[in-house]
């Protein structure tokens, strides 16, 4: 009997030692997961702030959203957005070293988030916005000596939101103005709308 009494506490002690690390390892998991999620979300940049990405051929480009224009067609035969607004986002693109162009949207690198909803350049009737095919798009080649402004189209239910870009180099986010901004970039869009809607 004395021998059994001596063995039993030792067994209980071994079990307690095994349980303690398990409890310690599970306790901090929630905060670590929250920290990882926070780290994975890129910071919100000022509208107009430039970032570096890879072009279609892999050469470095600097891009920055420099204008936004909200359009609600009033000409009866015109294509209407499925949601409420066609939105033109003007993107200034500069080549850092060699000529290149914006990556084509195979997976739709550009997105607008409004609340829990996400809109890409193929959402709704974005591809039928009046400036598509009439104003410079992502197919334009940019030379190292000069920058160009290209336009992306979206079909969204409200103004504002968060503009996002993501590719193999990373993800970037900008807050979109809730009213038309970047007046100097509107001319090409307004000309395209006038051409399409016959004004």
Buried (B, 14 or more C-beta within 10 A) or exposed (E): EEEEEEEEEEEEEEEEEEEEEEEEEEEEEEEEEEEEEEEEEBEEBEBBEBBEBBBBEEBBBBBBBBBBBBBEBEEEEBBBBBBBBBBBBBBBBBBEEBEBBBBEBEEBBBBBBBEEEBBBBEBBBBEBBBBBEBBBBBEBBBEEEEBBBBBBBBBBBBBBBBBBBBEEEEBBBBBBBEEBBBEEBBEBBBEBBEEBBEE
